[in-house]
């Protein structure tokens, strides 16, 4: 279920051209389902690790794109062409 949420979010961000933008306004992968997996490996909603969540606000565009790519891989989803 949550994989569908992050997939939908990624599709919208891709459609809006924000993965390719050079500014720092790339939206977070957060889908407001904020709980960690039982092993604490990553968030069940956005599929980011605690370290990635903590680094997000200070991350530049390239780092944010990398975090998005890792989160989508963890969710078992294909990457939009802009992140591949």
Helices and strands as residue ranges (DSSP letters): H 2-15, H 50-55, G 56-58, H 61-74
